[in-house]
Amino acid sequence: MSVNVIGRIYSRLVLPRRFSVSGESTMPSNSVRVAAAQMTSINDLASNFATCSRLVKEAASAGAKLLCFPEAFSYVGAKDGDSVSIAEPLHGPLMQKYCSLARESSIWLSLGGFQERGSDDEHLCNTHVVVDDAGEIRSSYRKIHLFDVDVPGGRVYKESKFTEAGKDVVAVDSPIGRLGLTVCYDLRFPEIYQLLRFQHGAQVLLVPSAFTKVTGEAHWEILLRARAIENQCYVIAAAQAGEHNDKRESYRDTLIIDPWGTVIGRLPDRLSTGIVVADIDLSLVDSVREKMPIAKQRKPIEFWKAASL
Ligand SMILES: O=C(O)CNC(=O)[C@H](CS)NC(=O)CCC(=O)C(=O)O
């Protein structure tokens, strides 16, 4: 039996069920709809904005309260350093345009991996911005783990050459629950997710990404489902997809995963650009946590320090 099937059976047996009066399957009353976008951003701000604008309207018509975009939604440079030249302050005109999209469609946006101007002309911050449905910036998180990696069979990446690393772990309340903000390569560092869940009370972990094709094929879904399972959180992972230019290709597979680790939303394989929607039910978070109380059972860091003496 597949893990998915076991997950579904578990959900049926153990987790609260809701029925509509008519007996039809409708959205449970305390669920909130979310959407995650997939796209192939290029080195053209206006063209990426047009795509985002279309996807915001689609998500709003589908009844989503939050739409999550992938890392580098507004721009992917054709060569190293291009992104620095288009970087803007958080409250600059480009982010204001995205805030207007949120306001016009009355929808929250997770804008993962915005090129925020850094402390000098050679650097930017890779910033995940959350905007509310009135178009106000509610929160921002600067990517902590930078992608300095020699991808086996791929290129050498050195994100730190033009990016300043963030220092703060950030969570923010939203209509779909308390969001834990991360970006892409952070996914490989479970500590930040544990802090988000166990110290900052996150219920939904956001992982906007532009994974490489090689590493995505090997690790993407497994890492995302592990983060959902071990932290008993929903995970929303919006992905860049396909060829951005002749040197750069991203893995695809935008995913929404529930706190039991079941994939509840996935863009059809053939689509590069589009949205996937799913319904988030925070009572599922509560019930998974109640029945498997790892928050109480986990050992504090002092235990591990003593254990390794
Ligand atoms: O630079 C941009 O335009 C957007 N940013 C990215 O693409 C970033 C930094 S180069 N990519 C990753 O973090 C990939 C992680 C990854 O693929 C893995 O962990 O396997």
Ligand as a Chemical Component Dictionary entry (heavy atoms), coordinates in Angstrom:
data_LIG
# 
_chem_comp.id                   LIG 
_chem_comp.type                 NON-POLYMER 
_chem_comp.pdbx_formal_charge   0 
_chem_comp.three_letter_code    LIG 
# 
loop_
_chem_comp_atom.comp_id 
_chem_comp_atom.atom_id 
_chem_comp_atom.alt_atom_id 
_chem_comp_atom.type_symbol 
_chem_comp_atom.charge 
_chem_comp_atom.model_Cartn_x 
_chem_comp_atom.model_Cartn_y 
_chem_comp_atom.model_Cartn_z 
_chem_comp_atom.pdbx_ordinal 
LIG O1  O1  O 0 19.254 33.569 -8.427 1  
LIG C1  C1  C 0 18.072 33.666 -8.755 2  
LIG O2  O2  O 0 17.686 34.233 -9.772 3  
LIG C2  C2  C 0 17.076 33.013 -7.871 4  
LIG N1  N1  N 0 17.667 32.262 -6.835 5  
LIG C3  C3  C 0 18.008 30.991 -6.966 6  
LIG O3  O3  O 0 17.844 30.387 -7.989 7  
LIG C4  C4  C 0 18.608 30.302 -5.765 8  
LIG C5  C5  C 0 19.989 30.817 -5.535 9  
LIG S1  S1  S 0 21.079 30.675 -6.902 10 
LIG N2  N2  N 0 18.572 28.886 -5.975 11 
LIG C6  C6  C 0 18.545 27.993 -4.988 12 
LIG O4  O4  O 0 18.560 28.311 -3.794 13 
LIG C7  C7  C 0 18.470 26.548 -5.470 14 
LIG C8  C8  C 0 18.500 25.520 -4.373 15 
LIG C9  C9  C 0 18.574 24.147 -4.935 16 
LIG O5  O5  O 0 18.414 23.907 -6.107 17 
LIG C10 C10 C 0 18.848 23.016 -4.022 18 
LIG O6  O6  O 0 18.878 23.190 -2.779 19 
LIG O7  O7  O 0 19.046 21.909 -4.532 20 
# 
loop_
_chem_comp_bond.comp_id 
_chem_comp_bond.atom_id_1 
_chem_comp_bond.atom_id_2 
_chem_comp_bond.value_order 
_chem_comp_bond.pdbx_ordinal 
LIG O1  C1  DOUB 1  
LIG C1  O2  SING 2  
LIG C1  C2  SING 3  
LIG C2  N1  SING 4  
LIG N1  C3  SING 5  
LIG C3  O3  DOUB 6  
LIG C3  C4  SING 7  
LIG C4  C5  SING 8  
LIG C4  N2  SING 9  
LIG C5  S1  SING 10 
LIG N2  C6  SING 11 
LIG C6  O4  DOUB 12 
LIG C6  C7  SING 13 
LIG C7  C8  SING 14 
LIG C8  C9  SING 15 
LIG C9  O5  DOUB 16 
LIG C9  C10 SING 17 
LIG C10 O6  DOUB 18 
LIG C10 O7  SING 19 
# 
